[in-house]
Amino acid sequence: MPLFINRDQMFAHQVHLLEHKLRSKEERILDLETEKAILHLRLAEKVLQLQRNTQSVTRLALGKILADVQNLKQDLSEIFAVYANGVSELEGQSKRILEQLDEAGSALNGCHGDDLQSLRSHIHNTLVELRGNIRVHCRVRPVLPLDQVQPSSSTLGSTVSEEVISAVGNDTVLVNCLKNGNPILNKVFEFERVHGPEDSQNAVFEEVKSLLTSLLDGYNVCIMAYGQTGSGKTHTMMGSQGPSGAPQPEEQQGIIPKAAVELFSGAPGQHRDVITTASGTSEVPSLRYERVRSAPEVMQLIRAVVRLRARCPTLVHAHSSRSHLVVTVTVSSESTPALALARRLQSAKREPQHCPRRETKLQLVDLAGSECVGMSGVTGSALWETSCINRSLSALSDVLGALAAEQRPHVPYRNSKLTHLLQDAIGGDAKLLVMLCVSPAQQFITESLQSLSFGSRARQVQRQAPHRKNNNLKTK
Ligand SMILES: Nc1ncnc2c1ncn2[C@@H]1O[C@H](COP(=O)(O)OP(=O)(O)OP(=O)(O)O)[C@@H](O)[C@H]1O
């Protein structure tokens, strides 16, 4: 076939080809633009999705942060409440101190000598109470025949031991430590109240009487006599029996009978429950509970128990007690006048009574005396008793030592039945008064110094301030 293509035809053919190419290009461009649009759409979708995801993550994080903030707010408000309580308690305490100082200031204008002394001791006692300290009183008894030095082979008759311990003012005990060939060394001990040999039973009781008011006000109270054998603990707590065993005249009675009278004279007509134990046992369920209605009934009960108390003559003391005596009086009362009124109203309407009663506890303790075995000359079962007595007294000293130390990892209450039984009074929030009894005689100076150091140690103890009992309410 002849291949004669003229110029026009060739151009037309080329135009055709170019047009074809152009169309293909245009189609390709269209495809690409479509693809681009699709990609844009996808991108927009992804961006949107990303935004949504970011928002939900942020919302979650925000929710968590908000919950944390709420928790923090709650914690802060709790901390603030505790802080506010503490502040108001401190304010209350400062207010009471300021009131005391105010009273003291105005009283100071008109007082001298003895007045100032009693004001000082009043303020001091208030501070002791606010700090939760244990109060310590000390009684130095007169020189007595039992202070006679036993005759030795080189001397003919017995001689009275030299008087080396004395009360100075109302709050100081002075000890002259005389040692052969050495200069006199004076030691001074300070306590909340110090009684000298001339102080009567009434004077000693007057200084502890305010604790009985506290008892009726709703505080637990414990008064404990501590001292070596023959130093006057039983005389101070019970009073000394006359030679015939006749009832003691009132002025010879000790703290226990006087407290019994005081309790009943304070609120006549109310019933009192009394728990007594002469052995210091911690098995409280085995105790006998006796309801009493008058002071003579209390004393009758106590005398019956005291008759069972182990005694044994020693070289130091002919009527030495060989056991601790713990008298526990439980006082039940309606906690507030409003409750008393409510109870009266209920009873008038013959409604069943649901009024709470408050119970407070008074513990009066005459400890057995610490003693030096060599000096007391005991043997046999009395020697065993002495060792038990000394061990329980040393457990008491250890408990006070642990409480007085700033860090108290462990207080060994369970080391003796005595400390176990008195645990609440010693370490709890009861008002505790330790009545130290000491002999003034040179012969017993080592034991007396031991007792005075025990008292000083007790004063170091800082417990929580005594609290009124309102948590042991009983429903009648
Ligand atoms: N302040 C005092 N005034 C007069 N006599 C006292 C005084 N204190 C103690 N006595 C007498 O001293 C003696 C010993 O006193 P008490 O029996 O009270 O000692 P105690 O410390 O209880 O001894 P123990 O631990 O051995 O039983 C008694 O005869 C007592 O009457």
The ligand as an SDF file (V2000), in Angstrom:
LIG
                    3D

 31 33  0  0  0  0  0  0  0  0999 V2000
    3.2180   11.2420  161.6910 N   0  0  0  0  0  0  0  0  0  0  0  0
    3.2640   10.3820  162.7030 C   0  0  0  0  0  0  0  0  0  0  0  0
    3.0320   10.8020  163.9550 N   0  0  0  0  0  0  0  0  0  0  0  0
    3.0710    9.9430  164.9920 C   0  0  0  0  0  0  0  0  0  0  0  0
    3.3400    8.6250  164.8710 N   0  0  0  0  0  0  0  0  0  0  0  0
    3.5860    8.1390  163.6570 C   0  0  0  0  0  0  0  0  0  0  0  0
    3.5430    8.9890  162.5040 C   0  0  0  0  0  0  0  0  0  0  0  0
    3.8270    8.2380  161.4350 N   0  0  0  0  0  0  0  0  0  0  0  0
    4.0130    6.9850  161.8790 C   0  0  0  0  0  0  0  0  0  0  0  0
    3.8610    6.9180  163.2070 N   0  0  0  0  0  0  0  0  0  0  0  0
    4.0100    5.7150  164.0200 C   0  0  0  0  0  0  0  0  0  0  0  0
    5.1340    5.0020  163.5030 O   0  0  0  0  0  0  0  0  0  0  0  0
    4.8900    3.6070  163.5140 C   0  0  0  0  0  0  0  0  0  0  0  0
    5.0800    3.0580  162.1040 C   0  0  0  0  0  0  0  0  0  0  0  0
    4.0960    3.6360  161.2770 O   0  0  0  0  0  0  0  0  0  0  0  0
    3.2630    2.7940  160.1980 P   0  0  0  0  0  0  0  0  0  0  0  0
    2.7330    1.5450  160.7590 O   0  0  0  0  0  0  0  0  0  0  0  0
    2.3100    3.7350  159.6060 O   0  0  0  0  0  0  0  0  0  0  0  0
    4.4420    2.4320  159.1910 O   0  0  0  0  0  0  0  0  0  0  0  0
    4.3440    1.7600  157.7350 P   0  0  0  0  0  0  0  0  0  0  0  0
    5.1030    2.6390  156.8120 O   0  0  0  0  0  0  0  0  0  0  0  0
    2.9510    1.4770  157.3830 O   0  0  0  0  0  0  0  0  0  0  0  0
    5.1580    0.4300  157.9840 O   0  0  0  0  0  0  0  0  0  0  0  0
    5.0680   -0.9790  157.2020 P   0  0  0  0  0  0  0  0  0  0  0  0
    5.3530   -0.7350  155.7780 O   0  0  0  0  0  0  0  0  0  0  0  0
    6.1360   -1.7930  157.8580 O   0  0  0  0  0  0  0  0  0  0  0  0
    3.6950   -1.5080  157.4600 O   0  0  0  0  0  0  0  0  0  0  0  0
    3.4720    3.4170  164.0460 C   0  0  0  0  0  0  0  0  0  0  0  0
    3.5630    3.0940  165.4070 O   0  0  0  0  0  0  0  0  0  0  0  0
    2.8340    4.7650  163.8720 C   0  0  0  0  0  0  0  0  0  0  0  0
    1.8450    4.9970  164.8630 O   0  0  0  0  0  0  0  0  0  0  0  0
  1  2  1  0
  2  3  1  0
  2  7  2  0
  3  4  2  0
  4  5  1  0
  5  6  2  0
  6  7  1  0
  6 10  1  0
  7  8  1  0
  8  9  2  0
  9 10  1  0
 10 11  1  0
 11 12  1  0
 11 30  1  0
 12 13  1  0
 13 14  1  0
 13 28  1  0
 14 15  1  0
 15 16  1  0
 16 17  2  0
 16 18  1  0
 16 19  1  0
 19 20  1  0
 20 21  2  0
 20 22  1  0
 20 23  1  0
 23 24  1  0
 24 25  2  0
 24 26  1  0
 24 27  1  0
 28 29  1  0
 28 30  1  0
 30 31  1  0
M  END
$$$$
